[in-house]
């Protein structure tokens, strides 16, 4: 059985943000606008001095009340062919691209600046999860796996590697399990937990193809695709997997929903 979890630090509130911090986030935004944006990113950047105080006030009210603005919970999903030579008549050939409004991304980036350091310093975050960890990337994850296999080969051992990719992983996250894990495993509670719960729940999405749009559909599960916080929330959600695997003398490495298992 895995050892009982020990929560060494807590996060109960989200700090007040300054106008300067919001302005820095706006200036670092990529130029591409979302189809849900009322203001193009290029214009938002040109009017940073005007918009920063307004967005800072919005953010601080959101963080104080533990409520993510409902109007920013909508996603516009555009199906794009995975490869140009695939048949456009086969639904499986499409990759759904989810877009959120830029104001949502700004709020998420502000929260990430507190959430990421808190989660990364927790001993309960899987040490072999490379997502959102400084100095870790897909390259370092690959190097770790290849190095272990090469070392085993040098010792005359044969390695069996199993590569797993969880189907629709980000869409399958149970909201109550995620928030419970944030509280019991990572010590997030009170208003900070209320905000995370508000962020992932009561979301909707709409499919758009050209000028045609579907009705809005509720998202009963999952973390928002295309969001800033989605990967780290998913990493928190799957953090106990490492405790299960380590009991079976199998080595592993994770990058978001990709996992490699290997043994000699």
Helices and strands as residue ranges (DSSP letters): H 19-27, H 41-46, H 48-65, G 70-72, E 74-81, G 91-93, E 94-99, H 102-120, H 138-154, E 160-165, G 170-172, H 175-184, H 190-200, E 203-209, E 212-213, E 217-219, H 230-237, H 241-245, G 246-248, E 251-255, E 258-263
